[in-house]
Amino acid sequence: MEITDNFSADIAIGRKEIMKVLHVGHWDTVRNWKRAYKLPLRYLPNGKPMIIQSEVRSWMITYSDLKKDIS
């Protein structure tokens, strides 16, 4: 039962929750990051967007490293 609790705590479902996790104020920013920088955004069968927060943390590190290389 503890594994399920940890797993569900690692998932953000819905636009508002995702924007809160990513600290952004507009959904267009999330969509742009998905398109331009391969943000690991997924969709549930009912169409709701979701992210797995551990994947997003890894993505943020990779994105940060890419920005450093470009600069």
N, CA, C, O and CB atoms as a CASP TS submission, in Angstrom:
PFRMAT TS
TARGET T0000
AUTHOR 0000-0000-0000
METHOD Language model
MODEL 1
PARENT N/A
ATOM      1  N   MET     1       0.823  -1.190   0.000  1.00  0.00           N
ATOM      2  CA  MET     1       0.000   0.000   0.000  1.00  0.00           C
ATOM      3  C   MET     1       0.868   1.256   0.000  1.00  0.00           C
ATOM      4  O   MET     1       0.480   2.264  -0.591  1.00  0.00           O
ATOM      5  CB  MET     1      -0.937  -0.003   1.204  1.00  0.00           C
ATOM      6  N   GLU     2       1.995   1.222   0.627  1.00  0.00           N
ATOM      7  CA  GLU     2       2.888   2.376   0.679  1.00  0.00           C
ATOM      8  C   GLU     2       3.427   2.720  -0.708  1.00  0.00           C
ATOM      9  O   GLU     2       3.609   3.897  -1.021  1.00  0.00           O
ATOM     10  CB  GLU     2       4.048   2.106   1.643  1.00  0.00           C
ATOM     11  N   ILE     3       3.685   1.713  -1.543  1.00  0.00           N
ATOM     12  CA  ILE     3       4.182   1.950  -2.895  1.00  0.00           C
ATOM     13  C   ILE     3       3.156   2.750  -3.687  1.00  0.00           C
ATOM     14  O   ILE     3       3.529   3.688  -4.392  1.00  0.00           O
ATOM     15  CB  ILE     3       4.498   0.613  -3.609  1.00  0.00           C
ATOM     16  N   THR     4       1.887   2.410  -3.593  1.00  0.00           N
ATOM     17  CA  THR     4       0.834   3.119  -4.299  1.00  0.00           C
ATOM     18  C   THR     4       0.763   4.568  -3.852  1.00  0.00           C
ATOM     19  O   THR     4       0.608   5.463  -4.683  1.00  0.00           O
ATOM     20  CB  THR     4      -0.507   2.436  -4.080  1.00  0.00           C
ATOM     21  N   ASP     5       0.876   4.817  -2.547  1.00  0.00           N
ATOM     22  CA  ASP     5       0.830   6.185  -2.033  1.00  0.00           C
ATOM     23  C   ASP     5       1.991   7.006  -2.575  1.00  0.00           C
ATOM     24  O   ASP     5       1.805   8.163  -2.952  1.00  0.00           O
ATOM     25  CB  ASP     5       0.855   6.184  -0.502  1.00  0.00           C
ATOM     26  N   ASN     6       3.189   6.425  -2.618  1.00  0.00           N
ATOM     27  CA  ASN     6       4.340   7.145  -3.150  1.00  0.00           C
ATOM     28  C   ASN     6       4.175   7.415  -4.634  1.00  0.00           C
ATOM     29  O   ASN     6       4.533   8.491  -5.113  1.00  0.00           O
ATOM     30  CB  ASN     6       5.621   6.361  -2.901  1.00  0.00           C
ATOM     31  N   PHE     7       3.642   6.457  -5.361  1.00  0.00           N
ATOM     32  CA  PHE     7       3.453   6.612  -6.802  1.00  0.00           C
ATOM     33  C   PHE     7       2.435   7.706  -7.094  1.00  0.00           C
ATOM     34  O   PHE     7       2.675   8.554  -7.953  1.00  0.00           O
ATOM     35  CB  PHE     7       3.004   5.286  -7.434  1.00  0.00           C
ATOM     36  N   SER     8       1.311   7.700  -6.400  1.00  0.00           N
ATOM     37  CA  SER     8       0.283   8.709  -6.661  1.00  0.00           C
ATOM     38  C   SER     8       0.752  10.093  -6.241  1.00  0.00           C
ATOM     39  O   SER     8       0.302  11.085  -6.815  1.00  0.00           O
ATOM     40  CB  SER     8      -1.011   8.354  -5.933  1.00  0.00           C
ATOM     41  N   ALA     9       1.636  10.192  -5.266  1.00  0.00           N
ATOM     42  CA  ALA     9       2.180  11.484  -4.854  1.00  0.00           C
ATOM     43  C   ALA     9       3.140  12.025  -5.912  1.00  0.00           C
ATOM     44  O   ALA     9       3.410  13.226  -5.938  1.00  0.00           O
ATOM     45  CB  ALA     9       2.896  11.360  -3.497  1.00  0.00           C
ATOM     46  N   ASP    10       3.657  11.163  -6.780  1.00  0.00           N
ATOM     47  CA  ASP    10       4.624  11.546  -7.806  1.00  0.00           C
ATOM     48  C   ASP    10       3.943  11.959  -9.112  1.00  0.00           C
ATOM     49  O   ASP    10       4.624  12.334 -10.066  1.00  0.00           O
ATOM     50  CB  ASP    10       5.585  10.398  -8.068  1.00  0.00           C
ATOM     51  N   ILE    11       2.621  11.896  -9.167  1.00  0.00           N
ATOM     52  CA  ILE    11       1.890  12.201 -10.395  1.00  0.00           C
ATOM     53  C   ILE    11       1.093  13.491 -10.208  1.00  0.00           C
ATOM     54  O   ILE    11       0.443  13.695  -9.183  1.00  0.00           O
ATOM     55  CB  ILE    11       0.950  11.028 -10.785  1.00  0.00           C
ATOM     56  N   ALA    12       1.158  14.349 -11.212  1.00  0.00           N
ATOM     57  CA  ALA    12       0.322  15.557 -11.238  1.00  0.00           C
ATOM     58  C   ALA    12      -0.642  15.406 -12.412  1.00  0.00           C
ATOM     59  O   ALA    12      -0.220  15.201 -13.551  1.00  0.00           O
ATOM     60  CB  ALA    12       1.196  16.882 -11.369  1.00  0.00           C
ATOM     61  N   ILE    13      -1.935  15.510 -12.125  1.00  0.00           N
ATOM     62  CA  ILE    13      -2.965  15.326 -13.150  1.00  0.00           C
ATOM     63  C   ILE    13      -3.761  16.621 -13.296  1.00  0.00           C
ATOM     64  O   ILE    13      -4.191  17.218 -12.309  1.00  0.00           O
ATOM     65  CB  ILE    13      -3.909  14.134 -12.790  1.00  0.00           C
ATOM     66  N   GLY    14      -3.945  17.036 -14.533  1.00  0.00           N
ATOM     67  CA  GLY    14      -4.722  18.236 -14.819  1.00  0.00           C
ATOM     68  C   GLY    14      -3.834  19.454 -15.023  1.00  0.00           C
ATOM     69  O   GLY    14      -2.728  19.544 -14.490  1.00  0.00           O
ATOM     70  N   ARG    15      -4.356  20.388 -15.811  1.00  0.00           N
ATOM     71  CA  ARG    15      -3.574  21.569 -16.160  1.00  0.00           C
ATOM     72  C   ARG    15      -3.129  22.385 -14.951  1.00  0.00           C
ATOM     73  O   ARG    15      -1.962  22.762 -14.852  1.00  0.00           O
ATOM     74  CB  ARG    15      -4.367  22.440 -17.079  1.00  0.00           C
ATOM     75  N   LYS    16      -4.053  22.659 -14.033  1.00  0.00           N
ATOM     76  CA  LYS    16      -3.732  23.502 -12.874  1.00  0.00           C
ATOM     77  C   LYS    16      -2.644  22.879 -12.016  1.00  0.00           C
ATOM     78  O   LYS    16      -1.719  23.565 -11.581  1.00  0.00           O
ATOM     79  CB  LYS    16      -4.979  23.743 -12.028  1.00  0.00           C
ATOM     80  N   GLU    17      -2.754  21.589 -11.777  1.00  0.00           N
ATOM     81  CA  GLU    17      -1.769  20.900 -10.938  1.00  0.00           C
ATOM     82  C   GLU    17      -0.399  20.871 -11.622  1.00  0.00           C
ATOM     83  O   GLU    17       0.628  21.044 -10.965  1.00  0.00           O
ATOM     84  CB  GLU    17      -2.239  19.464 -10.626  1.00  0.00           C
ATOM     85  N   ILE    18      -0.385  20.653 -12.933  1.00  0.00           N
ATOM     86  CA  ILE    18       0.875  20.620 -13.684  1.00  0.00           C
ATOM     87  C   ILE    18       1.531  22.000 -13.666  1.00  0.00           C
ATOM     88  O   ILE    18       2.736  22.112 -13.437  1.00  0.00           O
ATOM     89  CB  ILE    18       0.632  20.156 -15.146  1.00  0.00           C
ATOM     90  N   MET    19       0.745  23.047 -13.906  1.00  0.00           N
ATOM     91  CA  MET    19       1.300  24.403 -13.886  1.00  0.00           C
ATOM     92  C   MET    19       1.847  24.753 -12.506  1.00  0.00           C
ATOM     93  O   MET    19       2.852  25.454 -12.393  1.00  0.00           O
ATOM     94  CB  MET    19       0.233  25.423 -14.302  1.00  0.00           C
ATOM     95  N   LYS    20       1.190  24.268 -11.465  1.00  0.00           N
ATOM     96  CA  LYS    20       1.657  24.509 -10.100  1.00  0.00           C
ATOM     97  C   LYS    20       3.002  23.824  -9.866  1.00  0.00           C
ATOM     98  O   LYS    20       3.905  24.419  -9.278  1.00  0.00           O
ATOM     99  CB  LYS    20       0.618  24.012  -9.076  1.00  0.00           C
ATOM    100  N   VAL    21       3.141  22.583 -10.318  1.00  0.00           N
ATOM    101  CA  VAL    21       4.394  21.838 -10.153  1.00  0.00           C
ATOM    102  C   VAL    21       5.532  22.504 -10.920  1.00  0.00           C
ATOM    103  O   VAL    21       6.658  22.586 -10.429  1.00  0.00           O
ATOM    104  CB  VAL    21       4.223  20.384 -10.625  1.00  0.00           C
ATOM    105  N   LEU    22       5.225  22.986 -12.141  1.00  0.00           N
ATOM    106  CA  LEU    22       6.255  23.589 -12.992  1.00  0.00           C
ATOM    107  C   LEU    22       6.492  25.068 -12.689  1.00  0.00           C
ATOM    108  O   LEU    22       7.417  25.674 -13.229  1.00  0.00           O
ATOM    109  CB  LEU    22       5.872  23.432 -14.445  1.00  0.00           C
ATOM    110  N   HIS    23       5.664  25.643 -11.832  1.00  0.00           N
ATOM    111  CA  HIS    23       5.773  27.066 -11.465  1.00  0.00           C
ATOM    112  C   HIS    23       5.641  27.970 -12.684  1.00  0.00           C
ATOM    113  O   HIS    23       6.444  28.884 -12.875  1.00  0.00           O
ATOM    114  CB  HIS    23       7.110  27.335 -10.765  1.00  0.00           C
ATOM    115  N   VAL    24       4.633  27.716 -13.502  1.00  0.00           N
ATOM    116  CA  VAL    24       4.336  28.562 -14.653  1.00  0.00           C
ATOM    117  C   VAL    24       2.909  29.075 -14.530  1.00  0.00           C
ATOM    118  O   VAL    24       2.072  28.455 -13.875  1.00  0.00           O
ATOM    119  CB  VAL    24       4.534  27.788 -15.987  1.00  0.00           C
ATOM    120  N   GLY    25       2.638  30.205 -15.161  1.00  0.00           N
ATOM    121  CA  GLY    25       1.333  30.827 -15.014  1.00  0.00           C
ATOM    122  C   GLY    25       0.375  30.600 -16.159  1.00  0.00           C
ATOM    123  O   GLY    25      -0.789  30.992 -16.077  1.00  0.00           O
ATOM    124  N   HIS    26       0.841  29.971 -17.234  1.00  0.00           N
ATOM    125  CA  HIS    26      -0.035  29.809 -18.383  1.00  0.00           C
ATOM    126  C   HIS    26       0.208  28.462 -19.058  1.00  0.00           C
ATOM    127  O   HIS    26       1.349  28.017 -19.179  1.00  0.00           O
ATOM    128  CB  HIS    26       0.174  30.954 -19.382  1.00  0.00           C
ATOM    129  N   TRP    27      -0.872  27.819 -19.497  1.00  0.00           N
ATOM    130  CA  TRP    27      -0.782  26.497 -20.103  1.00  0.00           C
ATOM    131  C   TRP    27       0.014  26.518 -21.400  1.00  0.00           C
ATOM    132  O   TRP    27       0.649  25.521 -21.746  1.00  0.00           O
ATOM    133  CB  TRP    27      -2.169  25.948 -20.360  1.00  0.00           C
ATOM    134  N   ASP    28      -0.006  27.640 -22.131  1.00  0.00           N
ATOM    135  CA  ASP    28       0.765  27.742 -23.382  1.00  0.00           C
ATOM    136  C   ASP    28       2.254  27.507 -23.134  1.00  0.00           C
ATOM    137  O   ASP    28       2.939  26.945 -23.989  1.00  0.00           O
ATOM    138  CB  ASP    28       0.554  29.124 -24.033  1.00  0.00           C
ATOM    139  N   THR    29       2.754  27.924 -21.993  1.00  0.00           N
ATOM    140  CA  THR    29       4.161  27.690 -21.653  1.00  0.00           C
ATOM    141  C   THR    29       4.454  26.203 -21.580  1.00  0.00           C
ATOM    142  O   THR    29       5.473  25.742 -22.094  1.00  0.00           O
ATOM    143  CB  THR    29       4.517  28.363 -20.320  1.00  0.00           C
ATOM    144  N   VAL    30       3.572  25.455 -20.948  1.00  0.00           N
ATOM    145  CA  VAL    30       3.739  24.004 -20.832  1.00  0.00           C
ATOM    146  C   VAL    30       3.730  23.371 -22.224  1.00  0.00           C
ATOM    147  O   VAL    30       4.578  22.531 -22.525  1.00  0.00           O
ATOM    148  CB  VAL    30       2.617  23.386 -19.944  1.00  0.00           C
ATOM    149  N   ARG    31       2.787  23.763 -23.069  1.00  0.00           N
ATOM    150  CA  ARG    31       2.710  23.212 -24.422  1.00  0.00           C
ATOM    151  C   ARG    31       3.950  23.556 -25.237  1.00  0.00           C
ATOM    152  O   ARG    31       4.452  22.725 -25.994  1.00  0.00           O
ATOM    153  CB  ARG    31       1.463  23.727 -25.132  1.00  0.00           C
ATOM    154  N   ASN    32       4.440  24.778 -25.082  1.00  0.00           N
ATOM    155  CA  ASN    32       5.659  25.169 -25.794  1.00  0.00           C
ATOM    156  C   ASN    32       6.856  24.346 -25.335  1.00  0.00           C
ATOM    157  O   ASN    32       7.665  23.920 -26.158  1.00  0.00           O
ATOM    158  CB  ASN    32       5.942  26.658 -25.590  1.00  0.00           C
ATOM    159  N   TRP    33       6.976  24.118 -24.034  1.00  0.00           N
ATOM    160  CA  TRP    33       8.080  23.304 -23.512  1.00  0.00           C
ATOM    161  C   TRP    33       7.979  21.876 -24.037  1.00  0.00           C
ATOM    162  O   TRP    33       8.995  21.256 -24.352  1.00  0.00           O
ATOM    163  CB  TRP    33       8.077  23.307 -21.965  1.00  0.00           C
ATOM    164  N   LYS    34       6.760  21.352 -24.132  1.00  0.00           N
ATOM    165  CA  LYS    34       6.579  19.996 -24.667  1.00  0.00           C
ATOM    166  C   LYS    34       7.050  19.928 -26.119  1.00  0.00           C
ATOM    167  O   LYS    34       7.772  19.010 -26.508  1.00  0.00           O
ATOM    168  CB  LYS    34       5.097  19.562 -24.565  1.00  0.00           C
ATOM    169  N   ARG    35       6.634  20.901 -26.901  1.00  0.00           N
ATOM    170  CA  ARG    35       6.964  20.903 -28.324  1.00  0.00           C
ATOM    171  C   ARG    35       8.449  21.210 -28.562  1.00  0.00           C
ATOM    172  O   ARG    35       9.107  20.502 -29.325  1.00  0.00           O
ATOM    173  CB  ARG    35       6.094  21.924 -29.061  1.00  0.00           C
ATOM    174  N   ALA    36       8.973  22.238 -27.930  1.00  0.00           N
ATOM    175  CA  ALA    36      10.329  22.707 -28.216  1.00  0.00           C
ATOM    176  C   ALA    36      11.411  21.942 -27.455  1.00  0.00           C
ATOM    177  O   ALA    36      12.505  21.725 -27.975  1.00  0.00           O
ATOM    178  CB  ALA    36      10.433  24.167 -27.890  1.00  0.00           C
ATOM    179  N   TYR    37      11.102  21.534 -26.222  1.00  0.00           N
ATOM    180  CA  TYR    37      12.135  20.957 -25.363  1.00  0.00           C
ATOM    181  C   TYR    37      11.832  19.544 -24.890  1.00  0.00           C
ATOM    182  O   TYR    37      12.532  19.014 -24.028  1.00  0.00           O
ATOM    183  CB  TYR    37      12.337  21.828 -24.179  1.00  0.00           C
ATOM    184  N   LYS    38      10.795  18.933 -25.448  1.00  0.00           N
ATOM    185  CA  LYS    38      10.440  17.531 -25.141  1.00  0.00           C
ATOM    186  C   LYS    38      10.062  17.295 -23.681  1.00  0.00           C
ATOM    187  O   LYS    38      10.439  16.277 -23.101  1.00  0.00           O
ATOM    188  CB  LYS    38      11.594  16.627 -25.495  1.00  0.00           C
ATOM    189  N   LEU    39       9.319  18.232 -23.083  1.00  0.00           N
ATOM    190  CA  LEU    39       8.789  18.037 -21.731  1.00  0.00           C
ATOM    191  C   LEU    39       7.983  16.746 -21.709  1.00  0.00           C
ATOM    192  O   LEU    39       7.129  16.550 -22.574  1.00  0.00           O
ATOM    193  CB  LEU    39       7.909  19.253 -21.283  1.00  0.00           C
ATOM    194  N   PRO    40       8.229  15.851 -20.738  1.00  0.00           N
ATOM    195  CA  PRO    40       7.513  14.565 -20.711  1.00  0.00           C
ATOM    196  C   PRO    40       6.068  14.700 -20.207  1.00  0.00           C
ATOM    197  O   PRO    40       5.740  14.269 -19.101  1.00  0.00           O
ATOM    198  CB  PRO    40       8.269  13.575 -19.829  1.00  0.00           C
ATOM    199  N   LEU    41       5.225  15.299 -21.032  1.00  0.00           N
ATOM    200  CA  LEU    41       3.809  15.465 -20.737  1.00  0.00           C
ATOM    201  C   LEU    41       3.053  14.311 -21.378  1.00  0.00           C
ATOM    202  O   LEU    41       3.272  13.991 -22.547  1.00  0.00           O
ATOM    203  CB  LEU    41       3.276  16.842 -21.247  1.00  0.00           C
ATOM    204  N   ARG    42       2.169  13.692 -20.618  1.00  0.00           N
ATOM    205  CA  ARG    42       1.401  12.546 -21.113  1.00  0.00           C
ATOM    206  C   ARG    42      -0.082  12.840 -20.969  1.00  0.00           C
ATOM    207  O   ARG    42      -0.474  13.792 -20.295  1.00  0.00           O
ATOM    208  CB  ARG    42       1.778  11.243 -20.350  1.00  0.00           C
ATOM    209  N   TYR    43      -0.886  12.029 -21.596  1.00  0.00           N
ATOM    210  CA  TYR    43      -2.340  12.197 -21.506  1.00  0.00           C
ATOM    211  C   TYR    43      -2.981  10.885 -21.076  1.00  0.00           C
ATOM    212  O   TYR    43      -2.626   9.814 -21.569  1.00  0.00           O
ATOM    213  CB  TYR    43      -2.931  12.671 -22.861  1.00  0.00           C
ATOM    214  N   LEU    44      -3.928  10.983 -20.152  1.00  0.00           N
ATOM    215  CA  LEU    44      -4.694   9.825 -19.704  1.00  0.00           C
ATOM    216  C   LEU    44      -5.724   9.463 -20.775  1.00  0.00           C
ATOM    217  O   LEU    44      -5.992  10.270 -21.665  1.00  0.00           O
ATOM    218  CB  LEU    44      -5.390  10.112 -18.336  1.00  0.00           C
ATOM    219  N   PRO    45      -6.300   8.276 -20.705  1.00  0.00           N
ATOM    220  CA  PRO    45      -7.316   7.883 -21.690  1.00  0.00           C
ATOM    221  C   PRO    45      -8.509   8.854 -21.767  1.00  0.00           C
ATOM    222  O   PRO    45      -9.150   8.964 -22.813  1.00  0.00           O
ATOM    223  CB  PRO    45      -7.824   6.495 -21.360  1.00  0.00           C
ATOM    224  N   ASN    46      -8.801   9.545 -20.677  1.00  0.00           N
ATOM    225  CA  ASN    46      -9.913  10.500 -20.690  1.00  0.00           C
ATOM    226  C   ASN    46      -9.498  11.868 -21.242  1.00  0.00           C
ATOM    227  O   ASN    46     -10.314  12.788 -21.281  1.00  0.00           O
ATOM    228  CB  ASN    46     -10.473  10.663 -19.281  1.00  0.00           C
ATOM    229  N   GLY    47      -8.235  12.010 -21.669  1.00  0.00           N
ATOM    230  CA  GLY    47      -7.768  13.247 -22.272  1.00  0.00           C
ATOM    231  C   GLY    47      -7.104  14.220 -21.327  1.00  0.00           C
ATOM    232  O   GLY    47      -6.564  15.234 -21.770  1.00  0.00           O
ATOM    233  N   LYS    48      -7.130  13.937 -20.024  1.00  0.00           N
ATOM    234  CA  LYS    48      -6.498  14.840 -19.062  1.00  0.00           C
ATOM    235  C   LYS    48      -4.977  14.719 -19.151  1.00  0.00           C
ATOM    236  O   LYS    48      -4.444  13.614 -19.254  1.00  0.00           O
ATOM    237  CB  LYS    48      -6.983  14.533 -17.622  1.00  0.00           C
ATOM    238  N   PRO    49      -4.278  15.862 -19.110  1.00  0.00           N
ATOM    239  CA  PRO    49      -2.819  15.812 -19.127  1.00  0.00           C
ATOM    240  C   PRO    49      -2.279  15.377 -17.767  1.00  0.00           C
ATOM    241  O   PRO    49      -2.904  15.606 -16.731  1.00  0.00           O
ATOM    242  CB  PRO    49      -2.239  17.181 -19.516  1.00  0.00           C
ATOM    243  N   MET    50      -1.114  14.750 -17.793  1.00  0.00           N
ATOM    244  CA  MET    50      -0.474  14.328 -16.543  1.00  0.00           C
ATOM    245  C   MET    50       1.039  14.346 -16.722  1.00  0.00           C
ATOM    246  O   MET    50       1.556  14.209 -17.830  1.00  0.00           O
ATOM    247  CB  MET    50      -0.958  12.910 -16.116  1.00  0.00           C
ATOM    248  N   ILE    51       1.724  14.518 -15.614  1.00  0.00           N
ATOM    249  CA  ILE    51       3.181  14.389 -15.598  1.00  0.00           C
ATOM    250  C   ILE    51       3.575  13.509 -14.429  1.00  0.00           C
ATOM    251  O   ILE    51       2.886  13.454 -13.410  1.00  0.00           O
ATOM    252  CB  ILE    51       3.877  15.781 -15.504  1.00  0.00           C
ATOM    253  N   ILE    52       4.678  12.831 -14.591  1.00  0.00           N
ATOM    254  CA  ILE    52       5.286  12.093 -13.493  1.00  0.00           C
ATOM    255  C   ILE    52       6.420  12.978 -13.010  1.00  0.00           C
ATOM    256  O   ILE    52       7.368  13.245 -13.749  1.00  0.00           O
ATOM    257  CB  ILE    52       5.792  10.641 -13.933  1.00  0.00           C
ATOM    258  N   GLN    53       6.323  13.428 -11.785  1.00  0.00           N
ATOM    259  CA  GLN    53       7.217  14.466 -11.282  1.00  0.00           C
ATOM    260  C   GLN    53       8.681  14.053 -11.280  1.00  0.00           C
ATOM    261  O   GLN    53       9.551  14.898 -11.490  1.00  0.00           O
ATOM    262  CB  GLN    53       6.811  14.851  -9.896  1.00  0.00           C
ATOM    263  N   SER    54       8.978  12.783 -11.050  1.00  0.00           N
ATOM    264  CA  SER    54      10.374  12.339 -11.075  1.00  0.00           C
ATOM    265  C   SER    54      10.947  12.453 -12.484  1.00  0.00           C
ATOM    266  O   SER    54      12.122  12.779 -12.648  1.00  0.00           O
ATOM    267  CB  SER    54      10.492  10.888 -10.568  1.00  0.00           C
ATOM    268  N   GLU    55      10.120  12.186 -13.512  1.00  0.00           N
ATOM    269  CA  GLU    55      10.561  12.365 -14.897  1.00  0.00           C
ATOM    270  C   GLU    55      10.811  13.840 -15.205  1.00  0.00           C
ATOM    271  O   GLU    55      11.768  14.184 -15.899  1.00  0.00           O
ATOM    272  CB  GLU    55       9.520  11.792 -15.870  1.00  0.00           C
ATOM    273  N   VAL    56       9.947  14.702 -14.686  1.00  0.00           N
ATOM    274  CA  VAL    56      10.097  16.135 -14.934  1.00  0.00           C
ATOM    275  C   VAL    56      11.361  16.670 -14.259  1.00  0.00           C
ATOM    276  O   VAL    56      12.038  17.536 -14.813  1.00  0.00           O
ATOM    277  CB  VAL    56       8.858  16.901 -14.431  1.00  0.00           C
ATOM    278  N   ARG    57      11.681  16.163 -13.074  1.00  0.00           N
ATOM    279  CA  ARG    57      12.926  16.590 -12.411  1.00  0.00           C
ATOM    280  C   ARG    57      14.132  16.216 -13.265  1.00  0.00           C
ATOM    281  O   ARG    57      15.050  17.021 -13.426  1.00  0.00           O
ATOM    282  CB  ARG    57      13.048  15.950 -11.000  1.00  0.00           C
ATOM    283  N   SER    58      14.139  15.013 -13.808  1.00  0.00           N
ATOM    284  CA  SER    58      15.227  14.590 -14.697  1.00  0.00           C
ATOM    285  C   SER    58      15.263  15.452 -15.952  1.00  0.00           C
ATOM    286  O   SER    58      16.339  15.830 -16.415  1.00  0.00           O
ATOM    287  CB  SER    58      15.069  13.107 -15.079  1.00  0.00           C
ATOM    288  N   TRP    59      14.090  15.766 -16.508  1.00  0.00           N
ATOM    289  CA  TRP    59      14.004  16.618 -17.688  1.00  0.00           C
ATOM    290  C   TRP    59      14.568  18.001 -17.392  1.00  0.00           C
ATOM    291  O   TRP    59      15.275  18.575 -18.221  1.00  0.00           O
ATOM    292  CB  TRP    59      12.553  16.726 -18.168  1.00  0.00           C
ATOM    293  N   MET    60      14.259  18.541 -16.212  1.00  0.00           N
ATOM    294  CA  MET    60      14.758  19.875 -15.845  1.00  0.00           C
ATOM    295  C   MET    60      16.285  19.895 -15.788  1.00  0.00           C
ATOM    296  O   MET    60      16.904  20.871 -16.211  1.00  0.00           O
ATOM    297  CB  MET    60      14.177  20.311 -14.488  1.00  0.00           C
ATOM    298  N   ILE    61      16.884  18.851 -15.280  1.00  0.00           N
ATOM    299  CA  ILE    61      18.350  18.775 -15.218  1.00  0.00           C
ATOM    300  C   ILE    61      18.921  18.725 -16.626  1.00  0.00           C
ATOM    301  O   ILE    61      19.884  19.429 -16.931  1.00  0.00           O
ATOM    302  CB  ILE    61      18.810  17.534 -14.404  1.00  0.00           C
ATOM    303  N   THR    62      18.337  17.904 -17.481  1.00  0.00           N
ATOM    304  CA  THR    62      18.794  17.802 -18.867  1.00  0.00           C
ATOM    305  C   THR    62      18.623  19.135 -19.585  1.00  0.00           C
ATOM    306  O   THR    62      19.534  19.576 -20.286  1.00  0.00           O
ATOM    307  CB  THR    62      18.026  16.695 -19.611  1.00  0.00           C
ATOM    308  N   TYR    63      17.470  19.786 -19.421  1.00  0.00           N
ATOM    309  CA  TYR    63      17.197  21.065 -20.048  1.00  0.00           C
ATOM    310  C   TYR    63      18.196  22.121 -19.578  1.00  0.00           C
ATOM    311  O   TYR    63      18.692  22.915 -20.377  1.00  0.00           O
ATOM    312  CB  TYR    63      15.766  21.510 -19.746  1.00  0.00           C
ATOM    313  N   SER    64      18.484  22.124 -18.293  1.00  0.00           N
ATOM    314  CA  SER    64      19.443  23.074 -17.735  1.00  0.00           C
ATOM    315  C   SER    64      20.828  22.858 -18.343  1.00  0.00           C
ATOM    316  O   SER    64      21.513  23.821 -18.688  1.00  0.00           O
ATOM    317  CB  SER    64      19.505  22.940 -16.202  1.00  0.00           C
ATOM    318  N   ASP    65      21.234  21.615 -18.471  1.00  0.00           N
ATOM    319  CA  ASP    65      22.545  21.293 -19.077  1.00  0.00           C
ATOM    320  C   ASP    65      22.593  21.724 -20.543  1.00  0.00           C
ATOM    321  O   ASP    65      23.616  22.226 -21.008  1.00  0.00           O
ATOM    322  CB  ASP    65      22.837  19.773 -18.967  1.00  0.00           C
ATOM    323  N   LEU    66      21.487  21.531 -21.273  1.00  0.00           N
ATOM    324  CA  LEU    66      21.431  21.955 -22.673  1.00  0.00           C
ATOM    325  C   LEU    66      21.568  23.463 -22.806  1.00  0.00           C
ATOM    326  O   LEU    66      22.267  23.951 -23.694  1.00  0.00           O
ATOM    327  CB  LEU    66      20.129  21.496 -23.314  1.00  0.00           C
ATOM    328  N   LYS    67      20.897  24.206 -21.920  1.00  0.00           N
ATOM    329  CA  LYS    67      20.988  25.661 -21.956  1.00  0.00           C
ATOM    330  C   LYS    67      22.422  26.139 -21.696  1.00  0.00           C
ATOM    331  O   LYS    67      22.890  27.097 -22.311  1.00  0.00           O
ATOM    332  CB  LYS    67      20.034  26.273 -20.927  1.00  0.00           C
ATOM    333  N   LYS    68      23.108  25.454 -20.774  1.00  0.00           N
ATOM    334  CA  LYS    68      24.499  25.817 -20.475  1.00  0.00           C
ATOM    335  C   LYS    68      25.392  25.593 -21.682  1.00  0.00           C
ATOM    336  O   LYS    68      26.284  26.395 -21.961  1.00  0.00           O
ATOM    337  CB  LYS    68      25.022  25.010 -19.282  1.00  0.00           C
ATOM    338  N   ASP    69      25.148  24.491 -22.406  1.00  0.00           N
ATOM    339  CA  ASP    69      25.949  24.180 -23.590  1.00  0.00           C
ATOM    340  C   ASP    69      25.732  25.188 -24.712  1.00  0.00           C
ATOM    341  O   ASP    69      26.662  25.507 -25.452  1.00  0.00           O
ATOM    342  CB  ASP    69      25.623  22.784 -24.087  1.00  0.00           C
ATOM    343  N   ILE    70      24.501  25.691 -24.838  1.00  0.00           N
ATOM    344  CA  ILE    70      24.179  26.652 -25.888  1.00  0.00           C
ATOM    345  C   ILE    70      24.805  28.018 -25.587  1.00  0.00           C
ATOM    346  O   ILE    70      25.269  28.709 -26.494  1.00  0.00           O
ATOM    347  CB  ILE    70      22.653  26.786 -26.041  1.00  0.00           C
ATOM    348  N   SER    71      24.814  28.393 -24.325  1.00  0.00           N
ATOM    349  CA  SER    71      25.322  29.724 -23.934  1.00  0.00           C
ATOM    350  C   SER    71      26.816  29.846 -24.069  1.00  0.00           C
ATOM    351  O   SER    71      27.378  30.902 -23.778  1.00  0.00           O
ATOM    352  CB  SER    71      24.935  30.033 -22.517  1.00  0.00           C
TER
END
